[in-house]
Every structure is written in structure tokens, then in C-alpha cells.
Amino acid sequence: MILLILAQAFCALFFVSDVITDLNEVGGKPPLHLSIEAIAAATLVVAILLDIRVLRALVTRKARLEDSLKEASRAVFEVIEAHFDGWALSPAERDVAGFLVKGLSITEIAALRGNKEGTIKAHLNAIYRKSGTKNRAELMSAVIDTLIDADMTGDA
């Protein structure tokens, strides 16, 4: 978009300077083609100003959306951490549960933690027991239900 604005600015500068040069050469009343050229150059300048305004609005909106996304991510993280606190998960269990919430498989979690899959499964069994759930789906449902309830009440 910036390149487009720069190209438009170059063209506008060319046309405005051409109109000014032609006006100086003509002297009196400008011919019709020069009036049309002046209107076209003025319209191009207005279009550039509008483009700049739109670009600034888009950049501002993008910044607001990014801030909102960061705030929402923090809120989701806080809800998940509150669950982990309530379930009294050990540091290792919290780590595994965090990877589980992110959607990683047992194999992927084991590789990231440098553990055997059996160790990860043992952590998962402890997480499910402490959380009162039976599997990944129920655990995620417990977390998501809290997010939905918080969103509906405006708490998150």
C-alpha cells in the first residue's frame, strides 16, 4: 500500500508540475485540456490523502486487534493456570497438561520433555485423576466450559 501511495505521489507531483508549467506558458485563460489536467491532478492528490488516511486507520485498527488478542490470550492463560492451581498439579504435571491443552500428542510431549511415553502417560493419569476427568476431551471440556461461562458472565 505504501508503494502504491508513493507511486501515486510521484504521478501527482509530475502532473501538478506539468500543470504549473503549462499555466506559465499559456499566460491568460487556460485551455479546456489544461483545466481537465488540473482537475485530474487535484483528484489524484485528494486520492493520495484519502489513501494515507485509510492506511493510518488500518494500522491503528491492527494495533488495537493485536492488543485485544494479547489480552484474550492472557485471560485464557489465567483460566488454565487457575484450573492447574485448583487441581494441585505438580510442576511436571503442569508442563504436560500445558502441552496437552495446546493439542500435542503423547509422543510429541515426550519428545519435548525428553521423557519416555510411559512417563507422560503416568503424568496424564495423575492429571486426569486430580482434575476429575477421564481423558483429554473431558479435560479440555472442563477448561472450555469455564472460558464459555466466564465469557457469558463477563468475568474473563
WOFENGI-V772196 format. One line per field, one symbol per residue. ss: DSSP state (H for helix, E for strand, C for the rest). psi: psi as a letter, one per 20 degrees, with the letter a starting at -180 (. if undefined). burial: # if it has 16 or more other C-alpha atoms within 10 Angstrom, else .. A space follows every 50 residues. Layout:
ss->???
psi->???
burial->???
//
This chain:
ss->CHHHHHHHHHHHHHHHHHHHHHHHHHCCCCCHHHHHHHHHHHHHHHHHHH HHHHHHHHHHHHHHHHHHHHHHHHHHHHHHHHHHHHCCCCHHHHHHHHHH HCCCCHHHHHHHHCCCHHHHHHHHHHHHHHHCCCCHHHHHHHHHHHHHHH HHHCCC
psi->hghggggggggggggghgggghghhgecpqrghhgghgggghhggghggg gggggggggggggghgggggggggggghgghhghghilqrgghggghghg hijqrgggggghikrqhhgghgggggggghikriagghghggghhggggh hhijh.
burial->....#..##..#..##.##...#..........#...#..#..##.##.. #.......................##..###.##..#.#...##.##### .....#..##......#..##.###.##..#.#..#..##.##..##... .....#
//
